[in-house]
C-alpha cells in the first residue's frame, strides 16, 4: 500500500505513477515542511476485500501508523 507524501497543499502517492520530478519541484518551492502519511484503514479494507489472499507486511507499530491502519481494516 502506498504512502502519501504531503508537500504543502499537494499530495503525492508513492506508487509507480509518482512523478518524482514534479514532487521534487514542489518540495523546492514549498516554504513549509513535507511529511508522509500512512494508508488509511479504508484503503487497507478495500485491498483486503479483493478476491484472493492478501498478505500485509508493514513497518513496526512503534515506527509507523501503517500497522495500526491495517489492523483497523482487518478488524
Secondary structure as a PSIPRED ss2 file (coil, helix, strand):
# PSIPRED VFORMAT (PSIPRED V4.0)

   1 X C   1.000  0.000  0.000
   2 X C   1.000  0.000  0.000
   3 X C   1.000  0.000  0.000
   4 X E   0.000  0.000  1.000
   5 X E   0.000  0.000  1.000
   6 X E   0.000  0.000  1.000
   7 X E   0.000  0.000  1.000
   8 X C   1.000  0.000  0.000
   9 X C   1.000  0.000  0.000
  10 X E   0.000  0.000  1.000
  11 X E   0.000  0.000  1.000
  12 X E   0.000  0.000  1.000
  13 X E   0.000  0.000  1.000
  14 X C   1.000  0.000  0.000
  15 X C   1.000  0.000  0.000
  16 X C   1.000  0.000  0.000
  17 X C   1.000  0.000  0.000
  18 X C   1.000  0.000  0.000
  19 X C   1.000  0.000  0.000
  20 X H   0.000  1.000  0.000
  21 X H   0.000  1.000  0.000
  22 X H   0.000  1.000  0.000
  23 X H   0.000  1.000  0.000
  24 X H   0.000  1.000  0.000
  25 X H   0.000  1.000  0.000
  26 X H   0.000  1.000  0.000
  27 X H   0.000  1.000  0.000
  28 X H   0.000  1.000  0.000
  29 X H   0.000  1.000  0.000
  30 X C   1.000  0.000  0.000
  31 X C   1.000  0.000  0.000
  32 X C   1.000  0.000  0.000
  33 X C   1.000  0.000  0.000
  34 X E   0.000  0.000  1.000
  35 X E   0.000  0.000  1.000
  36 X E   0.000  0.000  1.000
  37 X E   0.000  0.000  1.000
  38 X C   1.000  0.000  0.000
  39 X C   1.000  0.000  0.000
  40 X C   1.000  0.000  0.000
  41 X H   0.000  1.000  0.000
  42 X H   0.000  1.000  0.000
  43 X H   0.000  1.000  0.000
  44 X H   0.000  1.000  0.000
  45 X H   0.000  1.000  0.000
  46 X H   0.000  1.000  0.000
  47 X H   0.000  1.000  0.000
  48 X H   0.000  1.000  0.000
  49 X C   1.000  0.000  0.000
  50 X C   1.000  0.000  0.000
  51 X C   1.000  0.000  0.000
  52 X C   1.000  0.000  0.000
  53 X C   1.000  0.000  0.000
  54 X C   1.000  0.000  0.000
  55 X C   1.000  0.000  0.000
  56 X C   1.000  0.000  0.000
  57 X C   1.000  0.000  0.000
  58 X C   1.000  0.000  0.000
  59 X C   1.000  0.000  0.000
  60 X C   1.000  0.000  0.000
  61 X C   1.000  0.000  0.000
  62 X C   1.000  0.000  0.000
  63 X C   1.000  0.000  0.000
  64 X C   1.000  0.000  0.000
  65 X C   1.000  0.000  0.000
  66 X H   0.000  1.000  0.000
  67 X H   0.000  1.000  0.000
  68 X H   0.000  1.000  0.000
  69 X H   0.000  1.000  0.000
  70 X H   0.000  1.000  0.000
  71 X H   0.000  1.000  0.000
  72 X H   0.000  1.000  0.000
  73 X H   0.000  1.000  0.000
  74 X H   0.000  1.000  0.000
  75 X C   1.000  0.000  0.000
